[in-house]
C-alpha cells in the first residue's frame, strides 16, 4: 500500500533520512520504533508532505505520493495525527472536527457518528473550546479529527505522549477496533514498548535515519530491543 524507496531528507543542512526503505502492507498495523532523534517524526512528515524529500520516492496505492502537495494527501484517504496534537485551542470541539469535512469525497457536511461512538467525551464537550480540554481529551480530539475524513490509512505520531493511563488504554482499544474489525491500515510511531506490542502486527526499527530491522511484532526480540530501543 505504501512503499518508501531510497528516501533521503536533509533538514537545515543536516541529513536526517539516509536511503530509507520501508513497506507498509494494506490492513496492517505497523509500529515505527527507535530511540529519540533517529528520524521517525521526519519520516512521517515526509509522508504527509510537510517536509520535502531530497531524493527517492514514496508510492501510495501504486501512485507517486512525493510529487503531490501536502494539502492533497488527505484527499487520498490519509489521516494524520501529529506529535503534540496541533488542535486549534480557540475553536470548539465541533469546529475542530468540522475542519476535515471539506476533504471528504462524498461532500458530507456531517461529522460521522463513528467519531462519537469511539470517543463519547467529544460529544459531551462538543461546544467546549479545544484548549480547555485535558491532554488526553485533546488527543482524542486529534484522532477524531483525522477520522472525520474516513481515511484508508491512519498515521499517528506518539499518540500516548503525556497521556494518562486510562486514555492510553482507550486509544489502544480504538486502534485495535479500527485495524482488526474495520481493516484500517495504521502506521504508528510509538515509544512505549508494551503499547506497541499490544496493538502492532509489524515493527520497523530505525537507527540513524535508516530502517535496520523489519518483522512481525512476535519477532521483536530482546536482542533487538537492547540494540535499538534500550536507553
N, C-alpha and C positions, 0 to 999 in steps of 0.2 A: 504493500500500500504506500509506504514511504521508503524511498531509497536515497540515502545521502552518500555521495560518491566523491572521494578525494577532495573534501572541502577544506579550504584554507581561509582563515579570517584573521585580519590584523586590526588592532584597536589602539589608537594613539601611538602608532609606531612599534607596538609590541604584538608579536604573533601569538594568538590565543588557541586557534584550532590548526592542527597540522595533518593534512592529508587524511581527514577523518572519514571513516566509512561506518555506516550504520543502517541497518534494515529494521523496519517495523512492519510486522505482518497484520493484515486486516483481522479485527476481532481480538487482538492480543491486549494484554496489559503489560507494558514494558517499563521497567524502572531503570532510569539512568542514574548511576551512583558513582561516588568518588569523593575524595577529600575536597575541602574548600579550595577554590582557585584553579580547578583543573579544566574549566570551560563549559560546565553543564548549562548554566544560565545563558552564556553566549550562544551555545548551540540552539537552545530554544528560541532565542531572539532572531537567530538566522532563519530558523524555520518559519517564523512569523513575519519576516521581512523588516524587523525593527533594527537589525544590523545587516549591512551588506556582506556578501562573501567575496573574497578576492579571486578565488578560482574553485573549480569543482562544480558539482551540480546537485540540486535537490529535486527529486522526482516524486510527484504525488499522483497516484492513480494513473501512472503512465505519462503524465504531462509535466513539463518543466515548471517547477514552482519558483525557483530562484530568479526568474525573469519578471515575475509579477510584483506589483506594488503591495505594500503591507495592507492597504485598505481592501484589496481584492481577495486576500486569502481567506478571511472568514466567510466570504460569499461562496467559497468552495466547500464549506462544511467543516471548517477547522475552528474549534473553540479553544480559547486560551485564557488561563488563569495565571497572571504573572506573580512573581515573588513580591510580597508586600501588598498584594490585592488590588491596589490602584482603583478603588471605588471613588465615586465623586462624593465627598463628605457633605457638601451643602445641598445635594439633591436627596429627595426621599428615596426610600427603598423602591417604591414603584417606579419612580423616574429613572433610577439606576437600571432597573430591569428592562424598561421600555427602550433603552438606548439601542439594544440589539435587534429590536423588531424590524427596522427598515432593511436589515440584511436578509431576512427570510425570503426565500424564493416564492413562497405561496402568497406573499403580501399580507399575511395575517397581522392584525393590529392588537391581538390579544396575547397576553402572557400565557404560555402553556400551563395548564393545570398541573402538569407533572412537576414543575418547579416548586409549587407549594406542597405537593404531596411528599416530595423529597425533603423539603425544608419548611415545615409548617410555621416556624418562627417568622419567616419572611412575610407570610400572610398576616400574621398577628401584628407586625410592625410596618405594615405597608406604607403608612404615612409619616413614619419617623425618618429623620434625616440620617443618611448613612454614617456620618461622623459621630452620631450619638450611640451607635451600636457598639457592643463589645467586640474584641478582636475576633472571637470565634464566630459571632454573628456576621461580622464583615466578611469573613472568609466564606461563609455560607452564601452571602450575597454575591460575592465574586464568582463563585461556582455557578450559582443560579443564573447570573447574567450571561455566562458562557453557554449555558444550556438553553437559553431562550431561543437561540438560532437553530436548535435541534441538530447539533453537529454530528458528523460521521466520525470525527476524531476529537478527543478532548485532551488538551495538553495542560499539565499543571506543574508549576514550579514551586516546590516545597510548600504544599498547601497546609502543612501542620506546624509551620514555624510559629512559635509563640502562642499556640492554641491550647486551651485547657483539655485534659484527657477525655472528658465525655464528648466533646465536639470532635476530637480526633477519631474516636470510635465511630461517631455518626458519619463523618466524612468517609471513613473506610467502608462502612456499610453501603453508602451511596455509590462509591466507586465499584464495589463488587456487584451491586444490583445492575448498574448501567452496563458493566462489562459482561457479566456472566448471563444475565437474564435478557438484556436488550441488544447485546452484541456490539456495543460501542467500543471502538478502539481507543485505548488510553495510553498516553505517554506521560510518565510521571518522574520528575526529579525529586528524590527523597533521601534524606539523611538518616531517618530513623529505620534501623535495620528490621526491627520487629514489624513495623507497619509495611515495609516493602515486601517482606516475606508473606504477610497476611494477604495482601491484595495482588501482588505481582505474579505473573506467569513467567516472564522473561526478565533477565537483567542484562545491562550493558555497563561495564565498569570503565571509567575514564581515568586517564593519567596523562598529565602534561599535554592536554589538547587532543588526545587520541583515544579511541576505544581499544582497550587492551584485553578485554575478555567479554565474551557473549555466550549465554547459555540459558537453559531453563532455570527458574528460581530454585528448584530442588538441588541443582548442582552448584549453588553458591557455597563453596567450601570454606572451612575455617582458614585454610591457607590463603585463599583469595581475599578473605576479609582482613587478615593480618597484613597482607601485602599492599592492599589498595584502599582499605577503609579505616583501619585502626589509626587512632591519633597518637 
